[in-house]
């Protein structure tokens, strides 16, 4: 298959469709959505000094804390997945969202928030525009920061917004596809690579591949029930990396250093 544009020497060279580009273009997004492109990388999307300053300020936020039950992973922000099937939790998240996003902007001023920059640039290039999602009459939070220290690897999984999230919610949008976007503010010296499979399971297939099919809340897939990965990507500090998160993917164990990302679906 065609290799799109030149890839940096730090990335593996056995992939068919990894793009390294100076800026995002609409055809990149189309390729991610129709599976013809595996990943899009914008190197040095943020400069090293910007990444260092932003990451230091993020850790000063009163909202920056460890995930409950996962001390090796800290975060700033809340994911929609955490609301589960509770409309009350969703309402709380939506009430906090504007304040939290303003807080994050103020923390890193005069630098622009990575998510704000991505949103503006996607709105410029995407024919249908790019705005904060709305559930009901309120917008939702976008742009979670995660910091991973040396820990166990992230299990293979799919991130699909249309699965299991507020199934009974009357104003739930019709979500049929999604892309993950992450800016790497810190990158571990060893480990932390992105691993992508060329497998796109349905919701029922994903459930049957899980470690514990008796527990709907169980996270991660049984490696014995999936094939071999297609490719790995080693991010560099400052990179913006996009891929379709409906495919099976994981993050390798961090062996040395810290990995911090600012991202969204």
N, C-alpha and C positions, 0 to 999 in steps of 0.2 A: 504494500500500500504506500501511498504518498506520505512522505515526511513533510509536515507543514512548517516552514520556516526553520531557521537554525536553532538548535537546542544548545544550551550552555554545556560546557564540558563537565560540570559537576553533576549533571543528570545522566541517568543510565541511557544507553543509546539503542536498546533493543525494542523500544516501543514503536508502534505504528503511528500513533496520532497524539503526541504531546506537542503542544504549541508553545513556543517562547516568543512573546511579542512585546513591543514597547508600550502598547496601549490596547485596550479592549476594543473589539469590533463586533458588529451584530452577528456576523457569520460564525464567530467563536461560540456565541450563545446557542445559535441554531444547531451547531455541531454537537455541543454538549447535550442538548435536549433530544436529538435524534440518534445519539450513541455513535456518531461517526468520529467524534473527537473524545479522547480519554481525559485530557486535562489541559487547561490553559494556565500558563505561568507568565506573570509580569514581573521580571526581576527588578529589584531596587524600587519597588513601588513606594516604599518609604526608605529614606536614607538611614544609615546605621545610627547616627547621632539622634535622629528623630525617634527611632525605635527605642533607644536607650532611655531617652527622656520620658517618652510616653509610658513605657513599662514601669519606670520608677514612680511616676505620679499615680498610675493606676493602683499601685500597692498601698498608697496613702489614703485611699478612699475608705470611709467608714463602712461602705457596703461590700468591700472586698473580703471574702471569707471562704473557708473550705466547704466543699460539698458535704452535706450531712452523711456521715458514715464513710467518707472518702477523704481522709486527711492529706493525701498526696496530690489532690486536685483542688485548686482554689479558683474562684470565679468572681466576676463582677457582672451582674445582670441575672436574669431568670429566663429560662427557656419555656416555650409554650408546652412542651412535653411534660414539664413539672406540674402543670395544672391538672393533668389527668383528665378524668371525666367530670371534674367539679366546676360548675359554672361560677360558684362562689370564689374559687381560687383564680379563675380567669378574670373575674371582676376586680379582684384585689390587684392582680398583675397589671391590668389595664389602667387602674387608678394610679399605680406607682410609675408606670412607664414614662410619662412626660418628664416627671421630676428626675428620674434616674438618668434619662438620656441627656438632660440639661446638665446634671451633675458631672457626667462623663465628659461632656464638651468643655465645661469649665475647668475640669482637672487638667486637661492637656492644652488649654489655650496658651499661645496663639496657634498651635498646631491644629490641623483639621482632624476630626475623628475619621479613622479608616472607613467605617461604615458610611458616614456622611459622604465621603469622597466616592466610594463605590456606588452609592445610590445616585449621586448626581451624574456620574459618568455613564451608568447604565441607562438612566433616563434620557441622556443625550443620544445614545446609539440604538436603543431598543424601540422599535416602531410603536409598541403599545405602552411605552412609558414605564417608569419604575417608581413606585411610591410605597410608603409604609402600609402594610396590610391592615385591613379593618375587619373586626368581628363585631357585628352589630353596628352601633354608631360610634365605636371607639377604636382608635388605632392601637396596635400592639407594639411591644418592645422589640427592637432589632439591634443586634450588635453585642453579643456576649463575649466577654474576655475570659479566657481560661489559661491557667498556669499549671503545668504538669511538672513535677519533680520526678526523680528516679522512682519508677514504680512498675507495676505489672503492665503488660501490653493491653491496648484497647482491643476487645474481642471483635471479630468480624461481625458486621451488622449493616443494616440499611437505615438511613434517616429519611422517612417519607411522611411529610406533614399530613397527608390524607388518611393515614392509618391510625385507628384507635384514638384519635383526638376528638373529644366531644362529639361522638357519633350522633347523639340525640340533639345537639345544639341546632336550633332552628335556623340560625343565620350562618351556619358553617359554609364557607365558600367551596366551590367545586375544584379541588386541587388535584391535578393530574400529573404534574411533573415538578421537580425542584432541583436547584443547583446549590451546592455549598460553596461559599466564598470565605477564605481566611487570609488575613495578613499576619505574617510571622514576625512578631516583635522581638522574640528571643527564639533561638534554635539550639537544641541540645548538641553537645560536641559529639556524642555517640548515641545512636538509636533515634527513635521518634519519626522514622520514615512513614510516609503514607503508602499503604498497600491497597491496590485496586484489583478486584476480580472482574472478569467478563461474565458476570452472572447477575441477572435482574429478576429476582424472585417476586411472585405475587404475594399478597398479604398472607394467604393461607400457606403457601410454600415457605415463607419466612418463619411462620409459626411452627411448622413441622420440622424446620431445620434448627430450631432453638435448643439450648441446652436442657431446658426443663419445660416440656410442652404442657405440663400440668399447672404451670404458673405463668399466666399471661403477662405478668410484670417482669419475667426473667429477661435479662439483657444478654445479647450476644448469641452467635450461632455456633453449633457444634462443628468443629473443623473437619470431622470425619464425614459430615454430610454435604460438604461443599468441595469444589475442585481446587486446583492449584491457582494461585494468584496470577494475574496477567502481568502486572508491573509494580515497581516501587518507585517512589519519588522522594528524594532527600531535599527538603526545603532549605533555603538559605535565609538568613535574617533579612527582613525587608521585603521578601517576596509576597506577591498576591497569587494565590493558587485557587482555581475553580475546577470543580468536577461535579458530575451528576451523582448526588448522594443516594439515588434510588438503586444504584448498583451496590453490591457487597463491597465493603471497605473496612479498613482497620488502621490502627497506628501501632508501630512496633515499640517494644519496650525501650524506655529511656535508660541508657546505661551510664551516662555521665552528662551533667548539666541540667538545664531547665528549658522547657518549651512553653512559650506564651503566644497565644493567638488571639486576634480580635476578628470575630467572624459572624456569619449568619447563614440562614438558608433563604 
